[in-house]
């Protein structure tokens, strides 16, 4: 339970034993079989067991008595009984199996049948005000699977009742049988490239990492690009089936700077943005892409509430039919973005492909493959290197930054001894003729320095000092 439990070891008659067991009951009564726990405490933890009649009195089921002006007391009882906690401005109720965002109004009404609605509404307000708040820590929350939990890179076969907003309704089976449809689909997407296949599976495993520190080391967001009909949208649909739709948000890049849409990403494992429109990524959008991918602090705002600071750990995965231009040309963007080219079309269109790829057997096999990738990420602290992905991503950056393209086509000797304005004039003529637009002198200077390792240094030319490019 998400409440502090007092030690009951060795308590005897006269030590407040009865009251402490009674208090303990309220802290664990939302857990299935809690009376067995109370029996164990009485028989084996206390210095001497209390007599049976006394024990039955303390452990009997509690009747919620709705009376005038006792809304606070009733709210406290319901908080304990349903194990209600607040996380990310949302109330979670424990149903004996999982914490879920329930319909609090309906749940309270079931306990307070026959009471006037204004009494029920006041109880709900008291619950909202006094429910204990759960904060995210650096290690992140567990992810509960059907047969265990993921915690700090490891699978632990245990039925945990600790709070987590993440539940994946698939069992992890290390001996899951291969499914031909899944393997064929991955081969089609990656052109049978084993390194690229690892990259795709690591992209799917990345959302399972909730540890903030590791997520920062593996900071990235993925954009899957194709011309249409290659299965990009199918892949996002598969991801949402694996992770669970309740663990995914579906925002485009354009929506990210809006605090209301950013709030939608909180408490999710992934944000899946399909068919991103052909529009340049603005500075505000780029800032949010960077901040979310590195788990930095961002502002979010729930409806009718004040904006607040938080950190989002969801992985960002987008698809697009276009190479999206950006105003950002720096290394910080290059370190975070990976472009995954998927241009192979299936030999035969199958209207039931998603159904075949998301059967219970297929999902179990998907999870096995993803868990292998999850283990690699946690062990290696880096992604698999794929020449196909790196080549395409670098080609994108060259296309996005005409300065880098122009500088890369020229040897260092071309720049040595020339003044930056002189070099820029030559670049500008080329850019206007070939790109229709030239980028800034600063962007060109950065490209010369980073690609060829040249510096802008002062030198005597014809008796006068001028700044020119030279080797370090």
N, C-alpha and C positions, 0 to 999 in steps of 0.2 A: 504493500500500500504506500501511497505517496504522502505519508504522515510519519512524524517521529514516533517511534514506539519506545516506551519505557521498559526497563529491565524488570522482570517479575521473578527473577531467580531467588529462591530461598525465602520468599515472603511467607509469613505465618500469621495466624490470628492475632489481631492487634497492630499489624503493620500497614493497615489500609488495604489489605489484600482484596477484599470484596469490591471496593470502589475502583481499584486499579484494573481488576479483571472486567468490570462493567465498562470502564472507559475503553479498555482494549477492544472489547466487543464492537464498539461503534467504529473503531478504526479499521477493522477487518471484515465487517459484516457484508461487504459487497463481494467478497471472494467466495467462490463456491466451496462448500464444505467447511466454512469457518467454525462451525460448532465442534468439529473434530479437533481443530486447533485449540479451542478453549478447553476441551476435555483433556488434551495432552498437557496443557499448561497446569491444569488443576492436579492431574495425577502424577506428573513427573517433574514439574518445575518448582511448584510451591514446596515449602519445607514440609508441610503436611496438607493433604487434600482436605477441602471443606466437605461437610456432609452433603449427601445427594440432594436433599430438599433445598438447601441453601444454594447449591450449584444450579439447580433447575430454575430457581427464582431469578438468578442473575443472568442466565443465558437464554431465557425465554425470548421469543420473538417480540419485537417492540411494536406497539400499536401507536400509530401517529394520531394524536388527538388534536384536532383543529378546534381551537377555542378563541374567544375574543382577545385581541391584542397579544397573541402568542405566535405571530407570524415569524419572528426571529427564531424562536425555539424550533418551530416546525422546519424552517429553512435549514437550520443546523442538522436536524435529524435526517433530512433528505440529502444533504451534502454528504453525510457519513454513509447513509444507506446505499446511495447510488454511486458513491466515490466520485463526486463531481470535482473536477479541477479546471482551471483556466489556463490556456496556453495560446499565445498569439491572438489575444482578444476574442477567443472562441472558448465556449464551455464544452468540455468533453465528459461523457458519462460512461462508466464502466458497466458493461452488460454481463459480466461474468466470464467473458472471453476476450474482449477488446475494449479499448477506449474509442469512442466514436462521437462525432458531433451530432447529438440527438435533437429531437424536437422537445425542448425542455417544457414548453407549455403543455404538450400532450402527456409527457411523462408525469409531470406534477399533477395534472388533472386525474390521472389514474389513482394516485395516492389520496387525493382530496375530493373524491367523488361526493357530490351533494353540496359542496361548499360553493358559496357565491363566487362569481368570477373575480370580483374586486379583491376578495381574500386571497384567491389563488395568484392573482397578478402581484399582490404585495409579497407573497412568499417567493415568487420568481425574482422579484427585484432584490430581495434579501439574499437569495442564492447568488445572483450576479455580483452583488457587492462583497460577499464574504467567502466565496469559493476560493480555496487556496490556489495560488499562482505557481505554475511550473515554469522555470527558466531553462533555456537551452544552455548547455555547457560546452566547453571546447571539444570534448570527446564526442559530442553528438548523441542523438538518441539511438537506441537499438532499433533494428528492423525485424519485426516478428514474422517468421515464415510459418507454414503449417506445422512443421516438426522441430522448430528451434528458433534461435535468434542469430542475427549478425551483430557482432560487437567488436569494434576495433580490428576489423580485418579478419575475424575468425567466426566460424559457424559453431554455435554451442547448442547441443541438443538438449534443450530445457524448455519447460512450459512456464515462461515468465509472465508475471502479472504487473510488472513495473510499467509506469506510464511511457508510452511512445505514441506518436501520431501515425506511425508507419506500420502497415500490415500488408503483406503480400501473400495471397491465398494460393500458394504453390508449395509443395514439399520439395526440399533439397535432397536429391538422390545422386550420390557420386557414381552410381552404376546405371544411370538413366540410359535407356536404349536409344541409339541414334535414330533420328527420323529423316528419311530420305528427302522429304519436301523441304525441311529446314536446311539441310546441307546444300541442296540444289539451289535454294533461294540465296543463300550466302555466297555460293560460288558465282551465281549470276551477278549479284551486286558488286562483287570484288574482282571479277574476271579471274577467279581461281588463284589469286595472289595470296599466299599464306600470311604474309606480313600485313597486308591490307585487311584481311579477314580478322586478324588479331586487333587491329585498330578499331574496326567496327564493333567487335565484341567488347572492347574496352570502353568505347563510347557508351554502350549499353550498361556496362558495369559502373561507370563513373557516378550515376545517380545513387548507387548503394553506399557511397562514401558520405557519411554525415559528420565525420571528424573534421573540424574546422582547419586544424593545422595541416592535415594531409591534403585537404581539398585545396588549400592555398598553394601547396607544392605542385599540385596537379591542375592548376588553374588553366582552364581552357573552355571555349565554347565551339560547337561544331556546326558547320553549315554544309548540308548535303546538296549537291548541285547536279542537275540533269536537265534534259530537254522536255521531259514529260513522258509518262508511261513506262518508266524504268522500275518503279516499285518504291520510290522515295516515300510517298504517302502511306503505302502499305507498311513500310518499316516503322513509321511513327505510330500507326495503329497497333502494330505488334508490341511496341514498347509500352503503350498504354495498357495493353492486355497483361503484359508481364508485371509491370509495376502496380497496376490497378488504377483505374481512372480517377479514383479519389486521391491518388498520390501525384497526379499530374495537373498542371495548368496549361493553358493553350493560348498564350499571348504572342502576338507578333512583336518584332523589334520596335515598331512604332509605338506600341503601348507601354513599353518598359518605363519611360520617364514619368508616367502618370502614377502617383502614389497609390491610387485605388487599385490599379492593375498589379503594381508591385506587391501590394498586400495579398493579392490572390496567389502569389507564388510562395508566400511564407507557409511553412509546414508541408511543403510538397517536395517530392524527390526529383522531379524534372519539370521543365517548361518546354513544351513541344509546339513550335511555331511552324505551320505548314504553308507552303507556297508564299514565301515572303515577296512582297511586291518589288518591282524594279525601281527602286528609289534610293538615292545616296543615304548612307547612315550618317545622321547628324552628330554634332559634338555631344549633345545631351544623351542621345541614344547610345553612343559609344561609351560615355561615362558609366551608364548603367550596365552595359555589357561587361565592362571591366570590373566594376564594383561587385556585381553578382558573382562573376566567375572566380573572384578572389576572396569572396565572403567578407568584403568590407562593409562598413556601416552604410545603410541607405535609409531613406525615409519611406514609410508606408502609412496608409491611412484607411482604417475600416470605415464603412458607411456610418455617418452621423457621429464620428469620433474624431478626436484630435490626431494629427500626424505624430508619429513617434519613430525613434531610431531602432533599427534591428539589423541582423545579418541574415542573409538568405543563402542557404546551402544547396538549393536546387541546381541541377545541371541544365544548361541551355543547349537545346538541339533544334536546329531550324532546317527547313528545306527551301530551295529556291530554284527557279529555272533561269536565274540571271546571276552574273557576277556583280555583286553589289559594290558600288564605289563608296569611298569614305573620305571624309575631310581629314581623318587621322592617318598619318603616314609613318608614325614612329614605331620603335621597337616594342613598346608595351602592347600595342595591338597585335603585332606580328607574333609575339610570344603566346598570345592567348587564343588566336583563331586558328582553326584547322578546316580546310576545305576538302570535302570528301567527294570526288567525282564519281558519279554513277550514271553512265551513259549506255550501259548494255540493256537492251530491251529483252524481255522473255520471248523465247521462240514461239510460244503459244500463250495467248491470253487465257487466264483461268478465272472465271467469275467467282469461284469459291476458294480462291487462294488464301484469303485471310482466315476463313473457317478452318482450312487444312493446317495452317501454320499456328493456330491457337487452340487446337484440341488439348485436352488435359495431358496427353502423352507428349505433344509438341511443346507445350509450356514447360513441362518437367525437363525436357531435353534442352530447351532454350536456357533455363535457369542453370543447368549443369554447365553449359558452355560459358555463360556469363559469370558464374562463380569461379571458374578457372581464370577468367580475365580479372575478376575482382581480387583474387589471390596474387596475381602478377603485379597489379597496381600497388597493393599494400606492401609487397615484398620489395619490388624494384623502385618504387616511388617515381616511376616514369612510364611513358607510353611506348609501345613498340614503334620502332622506326620503320616507316614504309616509304620506299623511294617513290612509289606512285603518288602517294598523298603529298609528300614533301615537294615533289616536282610540280604538281598542280598548284599547291598553295604558293610556292615561290613565283610561279607564272602569274598567279592572281596578283601578288604584290607588285610585280613588275608592271603589269597592266594598270594597276591602281595608281602606281607612282611612276609617271613617265620619266622622272629624273633618274630613277634607278635603272630603268630600261636603257636610257641614253648613255648613262655613265658606264654601264656594264659592257656596252658595245665598243668601248674605247680603252686603250691601254693606258697605264699610269703616265707614260711619257707624254701623252697628248695634253695632260693637264699641268705637268711640272713646268714652272717658270711663268705660267699665265696668271694674270690677275682675275679674281672671281667675277668682276663685271664683264670682262672679256669672254670668259667661259660661258657666263649666263646668256650673253647676246647670241652666241652660237647655238646654245640649247634652245633659246626662245624661238629662233627661226625654224629649227627642226620641229619643235612642239606645235607651233601654229600651223605648220604645213601638214603634219601627220596626225596630231591629236585635236587640233582646233582650239587648244587652250594650253597655256604654259603655267606651270606651278611656280611657287615663290622661289626667290633667290636663296632663302634659308634652307628650303627643302633640297635644292640642288647642292648646296654646300654640304649638308649632312650626308647626301648620297656619295659625294666625292670622298669625304672623310671615312665613311663606314666601309665602302666597297674597295677603295684603293689604299686606305690608310695614309692619305696625304693630309697635310696641315696647311693652314693659311698663315704664312710666316713673313716677317719683314725682310727685304733684301735690297741691296743697292743696285739700281738699274740706271745707267747713264748718270751716275753721280747723285741720284735721288733715291730716297727710300720708298719702296712700294711693297704692298703685301701681295704675295704670290703663293701658289700651291707648290709644295715641296714635300719630299719624304721626311719622315720623322727622324 
